[in-house]
Amino acid sequence: MKVAITSRGNTTESLIDERFGRCACFALYDTCTREVEFVENSAKDAPEGAGPAAVAIVANRGAEKIISGEFGFKIKSMLEDLNIQMVIVKEEKTVGELIALMQNE
């Protein structure tokens, strides 16, 4: 399964970004191969529509789950329609810490 994690940077030491549509990067973690790929969120500086554009970025990369600090109301319904699971993490964690938790499941 591919999991997208909203990230403030492009390393596993980067902190999770609490903003889905305006995050700096997405860390795409493949739970089968355990590979991590960082993808810049090209929608982060858009004057409007950052959320839907971010949904397109992760959906086009095959994400089945997204971990973020929050999701907007419109984004929740879009992700539900695409059968992409949303996980909200309120604690300040690094991308690497979240990946380690998934590896231990």
RAMOTA-V268671 format. One record per backbone hydrogen bond with DSSP energy under -0.5 kcal/mol. NH is the residue of the N-H (numbers start at 1). CO is the residue of the C=O. If there is no record, write none. Layout:
# RAMOTA-V268671
nh->NH co->CO
nh->NH co->CO
This chain:
# RAMOTA-V268671
nh->2 co->62
nh->3 co->29
nh->4 co->65
nh->5 co->27
nh->6 co->67
nh->7 co->25
nh->8 co->15
nh->14 co->11
nh->16 co->93
nh->17 co->6
nh->20 co->18
nh->20 co->70
nh->23 co->20
nh->24 co->7
nh->25 co->7
nh->26 co->39
nh->27 co->5
nh->28 co->26
nh->28 co->37
nh->29 co->3
nh->29 co->27
nh->30 co->28
nh->30 co->35
nh->31 co->1
nh->31 co->29
nh->34 co->30
nh->37 co->28
nh->39 co->26
nh->41 co->24
nh->42 co->40
nh->44 co->41
nh->46 co->43
nh->53 co->49
nh->54 co->50
nh->55 co->51
nh->56 co->52
nh->57 co->53
nh->58 co->54
nh->59 co->55
nh->60 co->56
nh->61 co->57
nh->62 co->59
nh->63 co->58
nh->64 co->2
nh->65 co->2
nh->66 co->85
nh->67 co->4
nh->68 co->66
nh->68 co->87
nh->69 co->17
nh->70 co->18
nh->76 co->72
nh->77 co->73
nh->78 co->74
nh->79 co->75
nh->80 co->76
nh->81 co->77
nh->82 co->78
nh->83 co->80
nh->84 co->79
nh->85 co->64
nh->85 co->83
nh->87 co->66
nh->89 co->68
nh->89 co->87
nh->90 co->88
nh->93 co->91
nh->95 co->14
nh->96 co->12
nh->98 co->94
nh->99 co->95
nh->100 co->96
nh->101 co->97
nh->102 co->98
nh->103 co->99
nh->104 co->100
nh->105 co->102
